[in-house]
Amino acid sequence: MKRNAQPAQAPAGADKDTIIAVTRALQILEAFSADDASLTLSELSRRVGMGKSTVLRTARTLAQSEYLVQREDGQWRLGAAAGWLGARYQAAFRVNETVEPVLRRISYETRESAAFYVREGDTRACLVRVEGPGAVRHHVRVGERLPLTGAPGRVLRAFAGESGEPYEAIRKDGYFISMGEREPEVSSLAVPVFGINWTLTGALCISGPISRLTRDKLAEYVELMLAAGKEVSYAISGSRDPSVRLTTWHP
């Protein structure tokens, strides 16, 4: 009896070659920043650290599926397929699913309440909140609207382009500490969160009683909050480019 033919086994190096090819393609696509309408072959080669012949060969392969387009002047730009991927990502994206785990980690590490605020006109709305474990804490309900004061309110105003101080300093530092501004016994620390094309999306915040969250204590959490703001911003924007300074405001 004739045995069924067994599927041919790929050479041992085939998987490795495929991984390398896919990695090169992704590096080339990720070389484009939000400010790049197009890039020359030389610039692409420099950014990804590959030879021009390798970049050209990979770019032409990507162009066959419309992920890249070569212009008449020879420069390369992202194609329609890349835009479709971004649109699909945004359609499937849920802010709460990304923000809440980060807030839970912040609350766990600081032992304070953490929240995410978005601007709605002349107010800020609490979109997601994780309560801290302390018996004495600052209470805000999800969906509650508050004035554009306190650390999150000031951050939202700063990165929406408000002039003067403290907004110039907030845009420079990338965060704001508020001591008893909205409520006399409450202090807070907030950082901005950005979305597509690095436009302002909202603000991450920790808050609690001044007796526990002194200015010095909040200062200890600045790096933690800045890192959390970048993490959420990268997730929302779909970017992993570490060269982008998310605390830089672009009018």
C-alpha positions, -999 to +999 in steps of 0.1 A: +000+000+000+013+034-009+018+056+020+004+092+021+030+117+011+044+136+041+045+174+039+079+187+029+099+201+058+112+236+055+150+240+057+162+247+092+172+283+083+139+291+066+121+303+097+150+324+107+151+340+072+114+347+074+117+364+108+146+385+096+126+396+065+095+405+086+116+423+111+132+444+084+098+453+069+084+464+103+115+485+110+111+503+077+074+510+083+082+522+118+110+545+105+083+570+095+073+595+121+041+615+123+059+645+107+073+626+077+053+630+045+080+610+027+116+598+031+145+592+007+161+558+004+192+572+020+172+585+050+154+552+054+187+534+052+202+556+079+172+553+103+169+515+102+207+509+100+205+487+068+222+489+035+204+508+007+200+476-014+183+458+014+160+487+022+151+491-015+144+454-019+122+453+012+104+486+003+095+473-032+081+442-015+060+463+008+049+484-021+034+454-038+008+452-010+004+490-008+021+494+025+046+518+009+044+539-022+073+553-042+068+588-055+079+602-088+109+618-072+120+585-058+111+591-022+090+567-003+058+573+017+033+551+037+006+536+015-031+530+019-027+496+035-007+511+064-036+536+069-061+508+069-042+490+097-042+522+117-079+527+112-086+491+122-065+495+153-083+526+164-117+510+157-109+481+180-091+502+206-108+507+240-092+535+261-105+519+294-089+486+287-055+503+283-058+529+310-073+508+338-044+483+342-019+512+343-040+530+369-041+498+390-004+495+389+001+532+398-023+528+427-006+497+439+029+513+438+018+546+454-009+533+477-031+563+465-061+567+442-053+571+405-076+585+378-078+594+341-094+627+331-105+640+298-115+676+289-151+683+281-155+720+273-146+740+304-147+710+327-127+678+332-145+644+334-133+614+353-133+586+328-115+558+347-106+556+384-090+532+408-094+538+445-064+536+468-063+512+497-061+539+524-090+546+547-085+583+542-086+592+505-099+616+480-132+605+465-143+612+429-170+593+410-164+580+375-183+604+351-181+633+376-173+667+360-149+690+378-134+724+371-102+727+351-082+732+383-060+709+403-032+690+387-052+673+360-071+704+351-039+725+348-023+698+326-053+696+303-053+734+299-015+735+294-014+710+266-045+725+250-023+756+244-032+780+273-006+807+276+011+822+306+021+805+338+019+779+352+012+765+317+045+773+301+063+755+330+039+725+327+046+721+290+084+723+298+083+699+327+056+675+315+038+674+348+021+695+375+018+692+413-012+708+429-014+715+467-049+722+480-060+742+449-095+727+444-100+712+478-078+726+507-069+692+521-062+674+487-030+673+467-024+658+433+001+651+405-008+648+369+008+641+335-005+643+300-016+615+277-014+619+239-031+601+210-028+600+173-003+626+159+005+633+196-026+654+202-038+657+238-061+629+249-063+633+287-044+633+319-033+606+344-035+617+380-028+605+416-045+623+444-049+621+482-048+640+515-021+666+518-012+651+552+000+620+534+008+633+499+032+661+507+050+679+479+081+660+486+062+627+484+046+636+451+080+646+437+091+610+444+063+598+420+071+621+391+092+596+371+066+568+378+038+590+364+058+603+334+066+567+325+029+557+328+019+587+307+042+576+279+031+540+282-006+549+277+003+574+250+023+548+230-007+524+233-033+549+221-012+563+193+000+529+181+036+541+182+066+525+198+091+552+187+113+559+218+127+591+202+093+609+205+093+631+235+057+629+246+059+658+270+066+682+241+035+701+231+030+708+194+005+736+186 
